[in-house]
Amino acid sequence: MKVVLYSSVMLLGLTACVQPIAQAPRVVPENTVTMRGELAREQRINEQQAFLPASLPQQYRQTPLVTLDHYARNLVHELMVNHHRVEEQAMVAVTDIAFIDTDLQQGTVFSNHLSEAIIYDLHLFGVPVLDYKVTDYIRVTEKGDFVLSRDFSELSAELPIKYVVTGTATAHQSGVMVNARLIQIDTKRVISAARTFVPTAVYKAILQQHSDASLKLKQG
């Protein structure tokens, strides 16, 4: 009986020796966290680049995919800070943003895209936007069916537009500065103003796809 008890005590002792020791919490070095963040960022860029056109220059393919819509949204958000001063249900029109060094009568692919994006975001804000380029009929042609026109003679002469969003753009070496404003037409009063800076990569990405040689960023 004594031998059996002795053996049991020895067995319990050996079992206690081989039990796993609780591990201390693992501390991840700060540089490891940073490296993981960089890897995640590179993965997002690679996923975005899969949707970029092959013709886009290599230097633009190395940056995250941010479109002009992002900067148009910034403009609208800033303009809407004073939205409470605008009459409810009053119609708003959006015109092209003209470059400051022109006669302010020249639209571009850049300004056309920007105005379309502003219309979209104003609508999301619940602002009643009037599209003055809509005709009173649908034109059916061999090239397609259309209701929009840039021919002044085809558009309504009088429209219930109370406010207009317009502005100017200035070309810089590193991008384009855009100044927008919401104006009451009858009094010419500036209701609110907004500003954003569009980087060169975003600006040129639009021109690259449309081969718009009429606009070039100033050097120096």
C-alpha positions as CSV (number, residue, x, y, z in Angstrom):
1,M,0.0,0.0,0.0
2,K,2.9,2.4,0.8
3,V,4.5,1.7,-2.6
4,V,1.2,2.5,-4.4
5,L,0.8,5.8,-2.6
6,Y,4.3,6.8,-3.3
7,S,3.9,6.1,-7.0
8,S,0.7,8.2,-7.1
9,V,2.4,11.1,-5.5
10,M,5.3,10.9,-8.0
11,L,2.8,10.7,-10.9
12,L,1.0,13.8,-9.7
13,G,4.3,15.6,-9.4
14,L,5.4,14.7,-12.9
15,T,1.9,15.8,-14.3
16,A,2.3,19.2,-12.6
17,C,5.7,19.6,-14.2
18,V,4.5,19.0,-17.8
19,Q,1.4,21.3,-17.6
20,P,1.7,24.3,-20.0
21,I,2.8,27.6,-18.5
22,A,0.4,30.5,-19.1
23,Q,1.9,32.8,-21.8
24,A,2.2,36.5,-21.2
25,P,0.2,38.8,-23.6
26,R,2.1,39.3,-26.9
27,V,3.3,42.8,-27.4
28,V,3.4,43.8,-31.1
29,P,6.1,46.3,-31.8
30,E,4.9,49.7,-33.1
31,N,6.9,49.3,-36.3
32,T,5.1,46.1,-37.0
33,V,1.7,47.8,-36.7
34,T,2.9,50.5,-39.1
35,M,4.2,47.9,-41.5
36,R,0.8,46.1,-41.5
37,G,-0.9,49.5,-42.2
38,E,1.4,50.1,-45.2
39,L,0.7,46.6,-46.5
40,A,-3.1,47.1,-46.2
41,R,-2.7,50.5,-48.0
42,E,-0.7,48.9,-50.8
43,Q,-3.3,46.1,-51.2
44,R,-6.1,48.8,-51.5
45,I,-4.1,50.6,-54.2
46,N,-3.5,47.4,-56.1
47,E,-7.2,46.6,-56.0
48,Q,-8.0,50.1,-57.3
49,Q,-5.5,49.9,-60.1
50,A,-7.1,46.8,-61.4
51,F,-10.0,49.0,-62.6
52,L,-7.7,51.8,-64.1
53,P,-7.4,52.0,-67.9
54,A,-4.2,50.6,-69.3
55,S,-3.5,53.9,-71.1
56,L,-3.2,55.9,-67.8
57,P,0.4,57.1,-67.3
58,Q,2.4,55.0,-64.8
59,Q,2.9,57.9,-62.3
60,Y,-0.8,58.2,-61.9
61,R,-1.3,54.5,-61.4
62,Q,0.8,54.7,-58.2
63,T,-1.6,56.8,-56.3
64,P,-4.9,55.9,-54.7
65,L,-8.0,56.2,-56.9
66,V,-9.6,59.5,-56.0
67,T,-11.8,61.1,-58.6
68,L,-13.0,64.6,-59.2
69,D,-16.4,63.6,-57.6
70,H,-14.6,63.7,-54.2
71,Y,-13.6,67.3,-54.6
72,A,-17.0,68.3,-56.0
73,R,-18.6,66.8,-52.8
74,N,-16.3,69.0,-50.7
75,L,-17.5,72.1,-52.5
76,V,-21.1,71.2,-52.1
77,H,-20.7,70.5,-48.4
78,E,-19.1,73.8,-47.8
79,L,-21.7,75.7,-49.9
80,M,-24.5,74.0,-47.9
81,V,-23.2,75.5,-44.6
82,N,-25.3,78.5,-45.4
83,H,-28.1,76.6,-47.0
84,H,-30.6,77.9,-44.4
85,R,-30.4,81.3,-46.0
86,V,-31.7,80.0,-49.3
87,E,-35.5,80.0,-49.9
88,E,-37.0,76.6,-49.6
89,Q,-38.0,74.9,-52.9
90,A,-36.3,77.8,-54.9
91,M,-34.8,76.4,-58.0
92,V,-31.0,76.2,-58.3
93,A,-29.0,76.0,-61.6
94,V,-25.4,74.9,-61.9
95,T,-23.1,76.4,-64.6
96,D,-19.6,75.5,-65.7
97,I,-16.6,76.5,-63.6
98,A,-14.5,78.7,-66.0
99,F,-10.7,79.2,-65.8
100,I,-9.8,82.6,-64.5
101,D,-7.4,83.5,-67.3
102,T,-10.1,83.1,-70.0
103,D,-13.1,85.3,-71.0
104,L,-15.2,83.2,-68.7
105,Q,-17.1,81.8,-71.7
106,Q,-15.2,78.6,-72.3
107,G,-16.3,75.3,-70.9
108,T,-14.0,72.3,-70.7
109,V,-14.2,68.6,-70.1
110,F,-13.0,69.4,-66.5
111,S,-15.6,72.0,-65.9
112,N,-18.4,69.9,-67.5
113,H,-17.6,66.9,-65.3
114,L,-17.3,69.2,-62.2
115,S,-20.7,70.8,-62.8
116,E,-22.4,67.4,-63.3
117,A,-20.8,66.1,-60.1
118,I,-22.1,69.2,-58.2
119,I,-25.6,68.7,-59.5
120,Y,-25.5,65.1,-58.2
121,D,-24.4,66.1,-54.7
122,L,-26.8,69.0,-54.5
123,H,-29.6,66.6,-55.3
124,L,-28.5,64.3,-52.5
125,F,-28.8,67.3,-50.1
126,G,-32.4,67.7,-51.2
127,V,-31.7,71.0,-53.1
128,P,-34.2,71.5,-56.0
129,V,-31.9,71.7,-59.0
130,L,-33.2,72.8,-62.4
131,D,-31.5,71.4,-65.5
132,Y,-31.9,74.2,-68.1
133,K,-30.3,72.1,-70.9
134,V,-33.5,69.9,-71.1
135,T,-35.6,70.6,-74.2
136,D,-39.3,70.4,-74.6
137,Y,-39.1,67.3,-76.7
138,I,-37.0,64.1,-77.3
139,R,-34.9,64.1,-80.4
140,V,-34.8,60.7,-82.0
141,T,-31.8,60.2,-84.4
142,E,-29.7,57.5,-85.9
143,K,-27.1,58.2,-83.3
144,G,-29.5,57.9,-80.3
145,D,-32.4,59.5,-78.5
146,F,-31.7,62.8,-76.7
147,V,-33.5,65.3,-74.6
148,L,-30.5,67.5,-73.6
149,S,-29.1,70.3,-75.9
150,R,-26.5,73.1,-75.9
151,D,-28.3,74.9,-78.6
152,F,-29.8,78.1,-77.0
153,S,-32.6,78.2,-79.5
154,E,-33.9,74.8,-78.4
155,L,-34.1,75.7,-74.7
156,S,-36.8,77.6,-72.8
157,A,-36.3,81.3,-72.7
158,E,-37.7,81.8,-69.2
159,L,-37.1,79.4,-66.3
160,P,-37.9,79.7,-62.6
161,I,-34.2,79.9,-61.5
162,K,-33.6,81.7,-58.2
163,Y,-30.0,80.7,-57.5
164,V,-27.0,79.6,-59.5
165,V,-23.8,77.8,-58.5
166,T,-20.9,79.0,-60.5
167,G,-17.2,79.9,-60.0
168,T,-13.7,80.0,-61.4
169,A,-10.6,77.8,-61.5
170,T,-7.0,78.7,-61.4
171,A,-4.3,76.4,-62.8
172,H,-1.2,75.7,-60.6
173,Q,1.8,73.5,-61.2
174,S,0.6,71.0,-58.6
175,G,-3.1,71.2,-59.5
176,V,-6.2,73.4,-59.9
177,M,-7.7,75.7,-57.3
178,V,-11.5,75.9,-57.6
179,N,-13.6,78.7,-56.1
180,A,-17.3,78.1,-56.2
181,R,-20.2,80.3,-55.0
182,L,-24.0,80.2,-54.7
183,I,-25.5,83.4,-56.0
184,Q,-29.0,84.8,-55.9
185,I,-29.6,85.9,-59.6
186,D,-31.9,88.9,-59.2
187,T,-29.7,90.6,-56.6
188,K,-26.3,89.2,-57.6
189,R,-25.7,88.5,-53.9
190,V,-23.2,85.8,-52.9
191,I,-25.1,83.5,-50.5
192,S,-22.2,81.2,-49.8
193,A,-18.7,80.4,-51.1
194,A,-16.5,77.3,-51.2
195,R,-13.0,76.4,-52.2
196,T,-11.1,73.2,-52.9
197,F,-7.8,72.2,-54.5
198,V,-7.8,69.4,-57.2
199,P,-4.4,67.7,-57.5
200,T,-2.7,67.4,-60.9
201,A,-3.1,63.6,-61.0
202,V,-6.9,63.9,-60.7
203,Y,-7.1,66.8,-63.1
204,K,-5.0,65.1,-65.8
205,A,-6.7,61.8,-65.4
206,I,-9.8,63.4,-66.9
207,L,-7.9,65.1,-69.8
208,Q,-6.0,61.9,-70.5
209,Q,-9.3,60.0,-71.3
210,H,-10.8,62.7,-73.4
211,S,-7.6,63.9,-75.2
212,D,-8.3,67.5,-74.2
213,A,-5.3,69.4,-75.5
214,S,-6.9,72.8,-75.0
215,L,-6.1,72.8,-71.3
216,K,-2.6,72.4,-69.9
217,L,-1.4,73.2,-66.4
218,K,0.9,76.2,-66.3
219,Q,4.5,75.5,-65.6
220,G,6.4,77.3,-62.8
